Amino acid sequence: MKTIPKRGLDHAEILEQMQQYGGQDVNYHDAKTWSLVYHLDEKHTDFLKQAYTLYFSENALNPMAFKSLKRFETEVINMTAAMFHGDKKVVGTITSGGTESCLLPVLTYRDMARAKRKLPFTPEMVVPESVHVAWIKAAKYFGVKIIYAPLKSDFRVDVEAVRKLINRRTILLVGSAPSYPHGVIDPIAELSLVAQQHNIPLHVDACLGGFLLPFIEKNGGEVPQFDFRLPGVTSISADVHKYGFAAKGASTVTYRSMKYMKHQFFVDENWPGGVFASPALLGTRPGGAFAAAWAAMHALGEDGYQENARQIMEVSAKLQNGINAVDGLTVMGHPNMSVFGYNSTDDKVNIFAVGDQMEAKGWHIDRIQRPEGLHMMVVPGHAKIVDSFLADLEAAVEAVRSNPDLAVEGSAAMYGMIAKLPFRGMIKKEVMTMMEELYSPKGSMPMDGADNPWSVRVMAKLMQRFGKR
Ligand SMILES: *Cc1c(COP(=O)(O)O)cnc(C)c1O
């Protein structure tokens, strides 16, 4: 078993080893990835590192001790609120990321409902089927029942269905701007009306689009309203560490007024360690992430964000048009956005096999299910690979079409089966087993693709039980 080395090692030696470990990581520098890293350019990244390092050790746990960090937080929230056309009453907190910005509103609105009336039942929240998984996690963590509203054929939530799912137990409605799987914006204006009519809070999950949509709009693009201009919207989450191009570990949750956010606060007046107050989930809060978020917003400015938005949307349009032009492929829905899924329109083209072919060419590909597809999120750096990506994609589709076996080999077979298998509990059980292995003391790291020992085993097991071939 690995132990702390008896004697500390030489810094240079350690750093070299660490760099070596990164050698097998996905390559975002050459724009081969479509998620995980929102990389602008080296110059911006170097600047963020400087900003982060200035407050590397500072801790926002105690805002009285580090007034600088409180100032960063207040100003990041003020700037975000203004970007969302909020008035002077809008408040919020910096959080550690989108997940925290989705967890907290569930807790907040649950406790707000409890403060108003006894809840002799499990509280419920009505969300689109396409809602980010962070909300499902929140429901699990905080004991709120999640009620899924179906999507229409354009992948936007069916507002009439939402209306019908509301009852006296409903504590929250959620809409996405845009949704992660399909990049479409739910009809937030209509949800806002429903929320007002029923006097239920409405949270807009703009983790992904929050720092992009306002600038597309400023560029003259058509963006349906999703922010505090809509009176039924009570809170918004928006990630500075996505299209805000800050360092990881920074997101925002903003509320229309303190009337809502006060239910997010935690105070324990009796703790032997002292009277304790905390605005969000974390105890120790990393000053570097706060500083880098503040710095990113000042460094880019509206101009910078607008220029990024222009480039991002230009590249996205090229990619979407290019994908639609490939015989057998189509972009799902009509996402006028930089995040989207695409799937196959041809029985002979298995979309997951296309994904395998693309991975063999060095692309890191994300898969989605229900319906099955491949997925991408665009950053300005993708401009340089549009042509090579589309050429590879066209070749991949041809390879799959002319070789049907590719659909039942490698990870395509596994993803296909996982997406279609009606016995969902079986999948969950297998994935749980994988998690236990991954987080066992050995921490065996499954490798990507067909030689993934986990995927091979799961596939073999599932095929044996349910597979036809
Ligand atoms: C990314 C994302 C989240 C979660 O954000 P993390 O920073 O990954 O925790 C939540 N909602 C949407 C729509 C997202 O795209």
The ligand as an SDF file (V2000), in Angstrom:
LIG
                    3D

 15 15  0  0  0  0  0  0  0  0999 V2000
  -22.4220   21.6840  -15.5100 C   0  0  0  0  0  0  0  0  0  0  0  0
  -23.8410   21.8260  -15.0970 C   0  0  0  0  0  0  0  0  0  0  0  0
  -24.2200   21.6660  -13.7650 C   0  0  0  0  0  0  0  0  0  0  0  0
  -23.2720   21.1920  -12.6870 C   0  0  0  0  0  0  0  0  0  0  0  0
  -22.1210   21.9400  -12.6500 O   0  0  0  0  0  0  0  0  0  0  0  0
  -20.7360   21.3860  -12.0700 P   0  0  0  0  0  0  0  0  0  0  0  0
  -19.8880   22.5870  -12.0710 O   0  0  0  0  0  0  0  0  0  0  0  0
  -20.2820   20.3100  -13.0110 O   0  0  0  0  0  0  0  0  0  0  0  0
  -20.9780   20.8540  -10.7100 O   0  0  0  0  0  0  0  0  0  0  0  0
  -25.5480   21.9050  -13.4500 C   0  0  0  0  0  0  0  0  0  0  0  0
  -26.4450   22.2350  -14.4000 N   0  0  0  0  0  0  0  0  0  0  0  0
  -26.1080   22.3600  -15.7050 C   0  0  0  0  0  0  0  0  0  0  0  0
  -27.1480   22.7390  -16.6990 C   0  0  0  0  0  0  0  0  0  0  0  0
  -24.7960   22.1530  -16.0960 C   0  0  0  0  0  0  0  0  0  0  0  0
  -24.4520   22.2430  -17.3720 O   0  0  0  0  0  0  0  0  0  0  0  0
  1  2  1  0
  2  3  1  0
  2 14  2  0
  3  4  1  0
  3 10  2  0
  4  5  1  0
  5  6  1  0
  6  7  2  0
  6  8  1  0
  6  9  1  0
 10 11  1  0
 11 12  2  0
 12 13  1  0
 12 14  1  0
 14 15  1  0
M  END
$$$$
